[in-house]
Amino acid sequence: MLEGQIISLDTANKEGKIEQTLNKRIYPFTFDVWQGEEEELAPNIAVEFVVEDRIVVKMQLKMSLEDEEAIPVTKSPEDCINEYFAREKNILSHHHDFIEGSKELDFMRMKRFLFTAYNDLCDLDSMLENKELKAVKHEVASLYRDFEEYNKKTQYPLPYAFERIFLVRQVAYTHLEQYIEDVKIGMAGAKAESEPLGRRLEEEERTLRLMPDKKSKEYLEFEKEVKVLRRRFVDLIDYIAKQKDIITKESARLQVFKEKHFQTFANVFAPMTAEIKTRFIKLLNTKGYELDRAMWARAKTNQYVKKFFRDADIHGGYNSKTYLRYFLKGLDKNKVVSTKTKELFGLLRDLEKISIQNIMVIQENDTKSFKSQQLIERVDSSLKVTVEHNPFEALTKLGTKPQDIVILDYKNMGLLAFDFIKEYKATPNAKNPVFIVVTPTPLDYNTMEEGREIGVEYYVLANDAEGFSDVIRMVI
């Protein structure tokens, strides 16, 4: 390549001129031949360029001696980190669609209790754990083991991580390391040969000096042997000295490479690993929620679980919050020593804050609504109950204050529950609450199916207090 200096730039027309260093010849160029960012172009900078038919076809910054001796980077820090954590990234990529938009729970806080509740429920009835539920539990446990392994891989001291993740993937660097080791081996061999050779040479030179007849045939032949030994010894010493210089120089290149790229690696390592960790926790949160939902979906219809809740006088829905409250009921928070158990009290407090549900009871008179409210609060006193007698006014209020659960009579003020639900779902701000319809007598199958098609999830008889309570447990 020719060497020169940019002497003028025309940014408007994206062209300029170079003066060749050797003969001061001027060459025009256009910006598109520049091998770099356009912002780097500036007057008076030293460049290297290629000319074909007096036209500059390639131009770049002149490399300094330091740049010429620099070890090339094979893979960027980002590529090295992505490669090292490829297994974790593949796991996250595989579950990407599941993570986005799925509901979550705080798995890192709930994991211990979640698996305890799972085992307790399965102990009540071994049939509760079917193939599908077992698969979900196995997947969550497996993902958590993967997460723990990932955490271990990110806990290495940064210099060790730099070497293990970045340096080992730099081909030129590792080749140079091996070359230095080979040189050291060769130098060690030369040293091993030179030391006894030096002692032998010293002895034979002494013998040569002591020989009386310096012109005898014996002396001359012995002198030749000594000269050969001396030449070999000098060659070895020279070789060792040169190898030391090579080791010093190349080791310095290794050190410069490490110092040059360590901080760049550090700057991307922390945010990249933190981002993977954040996504991994989100995956565990969503999969943990799936396990929690599937577990209690099975449990709330299981007769042994229902009996246990009744016999143990457990208030609340069939869910982890209720079971955790029962689990901690017999413990004095102030006397608990275990840190993990103390954390469960904090978990319960937070679950109660985020899981408050609103229920609207729409029944024609105070007698019915009072009874329903009592049964609801007996199941879980934290539920926020709103009572309405007029279904038409209730429709208006549902539009401004959405509810999680709506309980309504099959017929109220001449309005059928099904028509009420249709009217509500036609409103602009309609949500998706759980609809529970209270009927005076059992409905026929076709009527019940008609209701389910428009969103009714449960039917309960007006005089069935236990059935009503059980439905409330199931929906919360």
N, C-alpha and C positions, 0 to 999 in steps of 0.2 A: 504494500500500500504506500501511496505517496503521503508526505506530511506537509501540513501547511497551517494557515491561520485565516479565519473568517475576517475579511476586511470591510464588508458592507452587507446590510440586510435591508430588504424591502418587504416588510410584513404585509403590506396591502396587496402586492402582486405575488407574494410567497416565493421570492427568489433572492439570490445574493451572490457574492463573489468570494473566492478563496485565492490567497496568494501562496504559491508553493514555496516552501522553506529553501529548497536547494538552489533554485534559479530565479526566484521572484516572479515566475510566470503566473498570470491571472487566469482563473477558470470560473466561468459562471455556473451556478447550480440552482435547482429548484428544491423547494422544501420537501417534496415527496421522496427524495433520495436519502433523507436524513434517517439514520437508524436509531431513533430515540423519540422522546417527547418533543413536540414543537417548541414548548416553553423553554427547553434547554438551549435553543439556538440563541447566540449572543455574539456581538462583535468581539474580536480579539481572542476568542477561544481557540486552542490548538486542536486540530482535527487530523484524522487520517482519511484518505479518500481514494477512490478508484476512478480512472479516466478511460473511456473508450471513445475513439474518434473525437478527441478533444472535448468530450462531454462527460461531466461528473455523473456516474451511475450509482455510486454508493458513497456515503459519508458517515463518519461516526467520530465520537470524542477520541482524542489520542489517549491511548492507554499509558498510564504511568508504570514505572518499573514495579511498583507495589501491586498494581492491578495485574500485570503480566505474571507475577509470581503467586498471585492469590489462587487458592484451591477453588475450583468451580463448585457451585452448589448443584447437586443432582436433583434434589427434591426440596420444595419450599417447606417451611415449618408447618404450614397449614396441611399440606399433602401428607407429611410425616405423621402428624397427629391424627388425621382422618384414617390413615392406614393402620396405625397402632390401635385405634379404637374402632376398627371396622366392624367387629362383632357387635359391639353395643349400638353402633349406628345402623347396622342391618336390622337389629331387633326393633329399634325405634321406627325405622322406615317401614318395616313390615306391619306395624300397628298404627301407622300414621292416620289412616282413615278412621280407625276406632277412637283414637285420642280426641280428634277434633269434634267438638260439639257434644261429647259424652259428659254425663254427670260425674262428679267426683266426691270423694271423702278424703280426709286427712290420713292417708295410709300410714305415714311414718309414726303418727301418734296412736293410731288405732290397731296396728298390726298385731300386737301382743294380745289384746283383748279380742280382736276379730277371730283369731284362730282358737282362742279359749272358748268363745261362744259357739263356734262351729263344732268343736269336740263335745261340748256339753250337750248341745242339741242332738247330735248323733248318738250320744250315750242314752238319751231318753228314748230314742227309737232308731235302731240301726238302719231301718228301711228309709229313713229320711235322706240318707246320702245315696242318691241315684248316680248313674253314670255321668250325666251332664254336670251335676253339681260337683262331683269329685274331680272332673276335668277342669272346672273353673278354679277350684282350690289348688290343684296341682300347678296350673299355669301361674297363678299369683305367687305361690311359694317359689317356683322356678325363676320367675322374673325378679323376685326379691334377692335370691341368691346371685343372680346376674348383676344386680345393682350393687350388692356388697362387694363382689369381685371387682366391679368397676371402681368403686370407692378406694379399694386397696391400691389399684393401679395408679390412682391420682394422688396418693399420699406420699409417694417417693419424694425425697429432697429434690429441689429443682435441678441442681447440677447433675444428679443421677438420672432424672427424667430426660434432661437435655441429651445426655450420652445415649441412654437406652432407646429414646424415641427418634431423635434427630440425627446424631452423629453416625449411628450404625447404618443409616440409610443414605449416607453420602459416599458414593462409589469412589471418587477420587481421594477423599479423605481416608477411607478404610484401606485403599490400595497403598497410599503413602505410609500409613501406619504399618502395614505389612512389610513394605519396602524397608522402613527403618529397622524393624525386627530382623529382617534378613541381613541388613548391613551389620547389625550388632552381632549376629551369629558369625558372620564372616570375620569381623574384627576380633571376636573372642577366639576364633580358630587361629588367627594370625598371632595374637598375644600368646596363646598356648604354644605356638611353634617358636616364637621369638625369644621367650624367656630362657629355655634350655639352650637354644642356639646361641644366645648372647653369652651364656656361661661357657659354652664350648669354645666360642670364638676367643673369649678372653684367655682361656687356658692355652689354646693353640698359638695365639699371638705371643704369649709368654714363652712357650716352648720354642717358637721361631726365633725370638730375640736371644735365647740362650744357646742356640746352635752356634758352635765356634767357626765353622767354615761356611762363610756367606756365599761362596762361589761353587760349593759342591753340588753335584747333581741332586743329592738327597734334599739339600736346602731349597734348591730352585723348585723341585716338584712339590715340596711341602708348602712353599710360599704360594704356589698356584692354588693349592687346596684352600689355604687360608683366605686368599683373595676371593675365591668362589663363595666361601662362607660369609665373608664380610659383605660382599655384594648382595647375597641373599638376605643377610640381616638388615642391611640398609634399606633394601626394597620393602621388607616387612615393616620396618619402623615408619617408612614413608607411607606405606599403605594404611597402617593404623592411624597415622596423623590425618590422612585424607578422609578416612572413614569417620573419624571423630568430627571433622569439619562438616561432613555430609549430615551426620546425626544431629549436630548442633543446628545447622541451617534448616533442615527439614522439620525438626522438632519445633523450631521457632515458627515455621509456616503453619504447623498444626495448631500452635498456641494462638497465633494471629487469627486463624479461622474460627477457633472456639470463642475468642474474645469478641470477634466481629459479629457473630451470629447468636450468641447466648441471649442478649437482651431482646433481640427480635423474636426469638423463640419464646422467651418468658412473657413477652407482651401479648402473644396470641394463645399461649398455652392456658393461662388462667381463664380468659373469657370463653374459649372453645370448650374446655372441660366443664366449666360452670353451666354452659348452655346445654350440654349433653346431660348433665346431672338434673337440671331443671326439667327437661323433657322426660327423663327417666322417672322422676318423681311424679310427674303428671300422668304418665302411663300407669304407674302403680296406683295412683289415686283413682283413675278410671276403672282399672281392673279390680281394685279393692271394692269400689262401689258395686261393680257387677257381682262380685262374690257375695257382698252383704245383701244385695237385693235378691239374688237367687236363693240364698240360704234362708232368708225370712219368708220368701214366697212359698218355699216348701214347708217351712215351720208353721206358718199361720193357718194352714189347712190340716195340720197333723193333730190327731186327737190326743196323743200323748203329751204334746207340747201344750195344747190348750188346757188339758187337765193339770199339768204342772203349774201353769200360770194361775189357774183358779185355786188350786190347793195352797200355793205359796202366797196367795193374795197379792199378786204382782199387778200394780196399776200402770196402765200405759199400753201402747200398741205393741204388736209383735215386731219389734225392731231392736237394734243394738243399743239405742239410747235407753230404752226401758230395761233391757237386760243388764246394762252397766249400772243403772241406778239400783237395781235389785242386788247386783254383785257387791256394790259398795255399801249397801244399806246397813249391814251389821258392823261396819268399821267406824271407829272414832277417828275422824280426820286429824284431830290434834295429837293423837297418839301413834299415828302411822309413822314408821321409821323408814321403810323402803322408799327410795326415790321414785322407782317405777310405779309403785302404788299411789304415791302422792300425785304423780302425773295423771293418773286415771281420774282423780277428782277434778283436775283442771280440764281434762277432756270432756267429762260429763257436763261441767258448767258451760263449756263452749257448744256442745251438742244441743243443750237445752236452749241456748240463745239462738242458734241458727235453724232449729227445727220447729219453731213455733208455727202452728197451723191455725188457720181461720175457718170456722164452720158457721154456715148460715142454716138455721132451722126455720122452715116455712110451713107452719101448721096453723089450722084455722082458729084455735083457741088456746088460752093460757094453760089449761089442764094438760093438753097434749104436749105443748112446747116445754112446759115446766118439767114434765116427766122425762122428756127427751134430753133436756139440758142436764138434769140430775144424773142420768145414766152416762152421758158424755163425760161430765166432770168426774164421775166415779172411776171411769176408765183412765182419764188423764186430766188432772186439774189445770195443766198449763195450756190447754186448748182454749182459744179465744172464740167464744160462742156469741153469735148475733141472732136474735129471734125476730121473725117477721110473721105477721098473721095474713097480711094482704099480699097475694102473689104478684099483683100488678105493681105495687110499690117495690116489692122485692126485686123485680126485673130492673127497675130504674137504679136501685142501690147496687145491684151486682155490676152494673156498667161502670159505676164510679169507684166501687171498692170490691175488687175481685176476691173470691173466696177459694180456698183449697178444696173444701167439701161442701156440698149442698144437700141437705136432707129435706124432703118435701112429701106431703101427703099425695096419694094417688089422685085425689080430687079435692080441690079447695076453691070455694066460692065459684063453683061451676067450671073451673079451669082444670083440665086434666094435666097431670104431671108431664106427659109426653108433649103436649102442646106448649107448656111452659118452657121445656128444654129447647124445643124447636125455635120458639120466639127468642130465647136468650142467644142461641147460637147464630141467629140472623143479625144480631146487633153488631155494630162496628168494632167494639172493644171486647168481644167475647173471648174468654180464655178456655181452659180445659179442666174445670173442676171435676171431682169425683161426685157423681150423682147417685144418691141413695133414695129409693122410693119406698115409703111406708104404705102398706096396703091393709085394708080391713080384713080381707080374706085372701087366700091363695089365688094367684092369677094363673090362667091357663098358659100352656107352653108357648103358643103362638103370640099371645099378648106380650109375654116376657121377652121373646125374641125381637118383637117390634121395638120394645124399649131399648134393648141392648144395641140395636142398629143405630139408634140416635144418641147413645152415650150413657145409658143407665148401666152402672156396674154392679149394684146390689139391690135386692129386694128384701124387705123385712116385714114381718107381720106386726101389726100395731100392738098386740098383746104379748109379744115375745120379747120380754126384757133381756133375757140372756142372749137371744139371737141378735138383738139390737146392739148390745155391748160388744159381742163378738165381731160384728161387722165394723164397728168403730175401731176396734183393735186392729183389724186387718187393713183398713184404709190408711191408718196413721203410721 
